[in-house]
Amino acid sequence: MVKLAYIGGSSLFVPSILNGIAGLQRRLAEPVEEALYDISSDAASPMAQYGGVLARAWEVPLHVSVCSERDQALAGADVVLVSVWLHEHEHVRQLQERLGFELAEEGPQVAAWAAACAPWSLGVAEDMRRLCPQALLLTVMNPTDVLAGYLSQVGGVRCAGMCVEVDGLRGALAYYCRMSPDEIVLHHAGVNHDG
């Protein structure tokens, strides 16, 4: 059985992830346990109910539960997905409003968001080293690539970012390979943007 811990279990990305898992299970028949943790267990409950409906409708071995503690969700997990909105995100946004300008989408804003999210994210990495040291952390929380690199290097966990800009990548590859973007077919994973 594969265990997936989803930190931010009320995220609207949960149904996409569950649909993807159920689709794979129809071909592979691998049992999956998805443990949802959210600071509001009540908010995560509809996601667990959706998982139950999906498992019955598709007749797949998928069990989705809501955990009251983050440690409970992480214990023995093979994969940890993080998709949360932190108060720190609001602090960065409020600072920009107070200063009367928005940081550029690239560079400074990415650094500000990553610095704001780092302490909380390191707490998740620390818990993972204790409860599921072999697990892969997949972050959907922006800035995904920066946080993934940071958590890999500083947090000591295997990590990857799941936010993808497929059209941008396709365009860049087409430019460098001197091809039409329509000639490039990408198979990718992700839940944001075109993923």
For each residue, the residues with C-beta under 8 A, 3 or more apart:
1: 30 31 32 33
2: 30 31 32 33 78 79
3: 32 33 34 35 76 77 78 79
4: 17 21 32 33 34 35 77 78 79 80 81
5: 34 35 37 73 74 77 79 80 81 132 135
6: 9 11 14 17 34 35 36 37 73 80 81 83
7: 37 38 70 73 74 80 81 82 83 84 124
8: 11 37 38 81 82 83 84 85 140 141
9: 6 14 36 37 38 43 44 47 48 66 67 73
10: 14 36 38 40 43 44 46 47
11: 6 8 14 47 83 84 140
12: 15
13: 16 17 83 140 191 192
14: 6 9 10 11 17 18 36 44 47 50 83
15: 12 18 19 47 50
16: 13 19 20 191
17: 4 6 13 14 20 21 34 81 191
18: 14 15 21 22 34 47 50 51 54 62 64
19: 15 16 22 23 54
20: 16 17 23 24
21: 4 17 18 24 25 32 34 62
22: 18 19 25 26 54 55 58 60 62
23: 19 20 26 27
24: 20 21 27 28 30
25: 21 22 28 29 30 32 58 60 61 62
26: 22 23 29 58 60
27: 23 24
28: 24 25
29: 25 26 60 61
30: 1 2 24 25 61
31: 1 2 61 62 63
32: 1 2 3 4 21 25 61 62 63
33: 1 2 3 4 63 64 65
34: 3 4 5 6 17 18 21 51 62 63 64 65
35: 3 4 5 6 65 67 72 73 77
36: 6 9 10 14 44 47 48 64 65 66 67 73
37: 5 6 7 8 9 44 66 67 69 70 72 73 74
38: 7 8 9 10 41 43 44 66
39:
40: 10 43 44
41: 38 44 45 66 67 68
42: 45
43: 9 10 38 40 46
44: 9 10 14 36 37 38 40 41 47 48 66
45: 41 42 48 49 66
46: 10 43 49 50
47: 9 10 11 14 15 18 36 44 50 51 64 66
48: 9 36 44 45 51 52 64 65 66
49: 45 46 52 53
50: 14 15 18 46 47 53 54 64
51: 18 34 47 48 54 55 62 63 64
52: 48 49 55 56 64
53: 49 50 56 57
54: 18 19 22 50 51 57 58 60 62
55: 22 51 52 58 59 60 61 62 63 64
56: 52 53 59
57: 53 54
58: 22 25 26 54 55 62
59: 55 56
60: 22 25 26 29 54 55
61: 25 29 30 31 32 55
62: 18 21 22 25 31 32 34 51 54 55 58
63: 31 32 33 34 51 55
64: 18 33 34 36 47 48 50 51 52 55
65: 33 34 35 36 48
66: 9 36 37 38 41 44 45 47 48
67: 9 35 36 37 41 70 72 73
68: 41 72
69: 37 72 73
70: 7 37 67 73 74 124 127
71: 74 75 127 131
72: 35 37 67 68 69 75
73: 5 6 7 9 35 36 37 67 69 70 77
74: 5 7 37 70 71 77 80 127 128 131 132 135
75: 71 72 131 132
76: 3 131 132
77: 3 4 5 35 73 74 80 128 131 132 135
78: 2 3 4 132 134 135 136
79: 2 3 4 5 135 136 137 138
80: 4 5 6 7 74 77 124 128 132 135 136 137 138
81: 4 5 6 7 8 17 137 138 139 140 162
82: 7 8 121 124 137 138 139 140 141
83: 6 7 8 11 13 14 139 140 141
84: 7 8 11 141
85: 8 89
86: 89 90 116 117 120 141
87: 90 91
88: 91 92 116 117 120
89: 85 86 92 93 113 116 117
90: 86 87 93 94
91: 87 88 94 95 116
92: 88 89 95 96 109 112 113 116
93: 89 90 96 97
94: 90 91 97 98
95: 91 92 98 99
96: 92 93 99 101 102 103
97: 93 94 100
98: 94 95
99: 95 96
100: 97
101: 96
102: 96 109
103: 96 108 109 112
104: 107 108 109
105: 109 110
106: 109 110
107: 104 110 111
108: 103 104 111 112
109: 92 102 103 104 105 106 112 113
110: 105 106 107 113 114 143 146
111: 107 108 114 115 146
112: 92 103 108 109 115 116
113: 89 92 109 110 116 117 142 143 146
114: 110 111 117 118 143 146 147 150
115: 111 112 118
116: 86 88 89 91 92 112 113
117: 86 88 89 113 114 120 121 141 147
118: 114 115 121 122 147 150
119: 122 123
120: 86 88 117 123 124
121: 82 117 118 124 125 139 141 147 150 151 155
122: 118 119 125 126 151 154 155
123: 119 120 126 127
124: 7 70 80 82 120 121 127 128 137 151 155
125: 121 122 128 129 137 151 154 155 156 157 159
126: 122 123 129 130 155
127: 70 71 74 123 124 130 131
128: 74 77 80 124 125 131 132 133 135 137 155 157
129: 125 126 133 156 157
130: 126 127 133
131: 71 74 75 76 77 127 128
132: 5 74 75 76 77 78 80 128 135
133: 128 129 130 157
134: 78 158
135: 5 74 77 78 79 80 128 132 157 158
136: 78 79 80 158 159 160
137: 79 80 81 82 124 125 128 148 151 157 158 159 160
138: 79 80 81 82 159 160 161 162
139: 81 82 83 121 144 147 148 151 159 160 161 162
140: 8 11 13 81 82 83 144 162 163 191 192
141: 8 82 83 84 86 117 121 144 147
142: 113 147 163
143: 110 113 114 146 147 161
144: 139 140 141 147 148 161 162 163 192
145: 148 149 161 163
146: 110 111 113 114 143 149 150 161
147: 114 117 118 121 139 141 142 143 144 150 151 159 161
148: 137 139 144 145 151 152 159 160 161
149: 145 146 152 153 159
150: 114 118 121 146 147 153 154 155
151: 121 122 124 125 137 139 147 148 154 155 157 159
152: 148 149 155 157 158 159
153: 149 150
154: 122 125 150 151
155: 121 122 124 125 126 128 150 151 152 159
156: 125 129
157: 125 128 129 133 135 137 151 152
158: 134 135 136 137 152
159: 125 136 137 138 139 147 148 149 151 152 155
160: 136 137 138 139 148
161: 138 139 143 144 145 146 147 148
162: 81 138 139 140 144 189 190 191 192 195
163: 140 142 144 145 190 191 192 193 195
164: 169 188 189 190 192 193 194 195
165: 168 169 193 194
166: 169 170 186 188 190 193 194 195
167: 170 171 181 193 194
168: 165 171 172
169: 164 165 166 172 173 186
170: 166 167 173 174 181 184 186
171: 167 168 174 175 181
172: 168 169 175 176
173: 169 170 176 177 179 181 184
174: 170 171 177 178 179 180 181 183 184
175: 171 172 178
176: 172 173
177: 173 174 184
178: 174 175
179: 173 174 183 184
180: 174 183 184
181: 167 170 171 173 174 184
182:
183: 174 179 180
184: 170 173 174 177 179 180 181
185:
186: 166 169 170
187:
188: 164 166 195
189: 162 164 195
190: 162 163 164 166 193 194 195
191: 13 16 17 140 162 163 195
192: 13 140 144 162 163 164 195
193: 163 164 165 166 167 190
194: 164 165 166 167 190
195: 162 163 164 166 188 189 190 191 192
